[in-house]
Amino acid sequence: MKFYTEDPRWHEKIGDIHALLERVKISEERSGDVLRLRKLGRILSVHASTAIEGNRLTLDQVTDIINGKPVWGPPKDIKEVQNAWRAYDEMAHYEPWSAGDLLKAHAHLTDTLIEESGRFRSVGVAVVRGDGVIMHRGAPAKQVPALVERLLHWGKTSEAHPLIKSSAVHYMLEHIHPFRDGNGRIGRLWQTLILFKWNPLFAWMPVETLVHHNQALYYKALQDSHTDTQDCRPFISFLLDVIGNSLYKYIDVASETVADVGVNVPVNVPVNVPVNEVSDKILIMLRADPKATAQKMAIALGVTDKTIKRHLKTLREQSRLKRIGSDKAGHWEVVE
């Protein structure tokens, strides 16, 4: 069973991720509040994974739901968040190579929301673009159980690196489309589960957040892999980048937690790129794209929106940057 060709650049990306995981350990030790930090990472993941599927709740609303506070919003959206939180909370009890556990996790994710929750679909499905064009057809319903068993057996016995293996399984779950609904959510959860079994730190990494912020690229990578030869190399390459950036984001959030709790250690040094380098990169990006948003720059630099906004404020105070027009319709002007 082979559904991808190797990319020589993967080895370097995997090496970078190994190094970043060591920095994650250091940043957690410095944070002073690991439980809060990890809970925030999990909340970000739940918010992003549901938002990708059209959930309209804000991050603040998701946080309130998870903390047991009342939230006004569509009941379906609230239930999706509650279900996702439960599914991620049960992660330690799932076996990634068990079809039974895959069904159990799907039941947790989709409880009361869809027909055939926790069961392989009994009907044909297709991914249809907004203009009605069929982008991808799932496998015939009768073949789904055997295809999933075959995929999980491959995952259990393959000697591929877990970073590669998890991305390939994620892709194949989307390709087979084993469920009537919730395939994207289960695919992202199952990749996180495989990575968690390899390194427990991945239970808290906001990988889904970066997928959400790069949603168009996520679907493009899926589509580029749906070729006649069915080679998910583009999807794996994309996810390796996303995983690396998610580690940067977690490190950055950890450094902000240090500042919040008043622990006497340097913020952002050396667990992230140097402060002056962030500012310089912001100026480079804004010269090329004066309308770039803080969110776009945060994704590109592997830091949080809050960090970008802090640097933008400093650059304006230093008269190195000006805002022309309103916050929504205006643009940035770099002062040379």
Summary of the structure (lengths in Angstrom):
residues: 336
radius of gyration: 20.8
end to end distance: 56.5
largest distance: 65.1
contacts: 1041
relative contact order: 0.12
helix: 64%
strand: 4%
